[in-house]
């Protein structure tokens, strides 16, 4: 059976991932006792806000630049793994977009736990964005997507360094 879904839907998912991330980082910064970690978490929240705006702009650009691509990602033979993965994400089978990762952070949540959760969220984002790139026609916003992927990978590196510093 062919999988069809709207590219607009995929970019809305990307925007929601970034909104969830920003909310998580802001909540985590509120409970982080370490000033260095708190500053890192606030900085990451600001970056997630910027990524959300980039994805919104990409969606607008796609509507103007290539209306042929906007109506659907199409997998006629069911073998396009990127399309199948994006469909699974859109249907909530890969990770819960409606869930609120910030709700898992309380005054009792340790900084190492916050950093481990954040690393996991960033990894999920990178995989999702690589899936978008795989499903998109070449060149259509790839540079912007590559920049976001690099930044998300940088987030993982920063969070991992902060975690290692706590472990001594």
Secondary structure, 3 states (H helix, E strand, C coil): CCEEECHHHHHHHHHHHHHHHHHHHHHHHHHCCCHHHHHHHHHHHHHHHHHHHHHHHHHHHHHHHCHHHHCCEEECCCCCHHHHHHHHHHCCCCCCCCCCHHHHCCCCCCHHHHHHHHHHHHHHHHHHHHHHHHHCCCCCCHHHHHHHHHHHHHHHHHHHHHHHHHHC
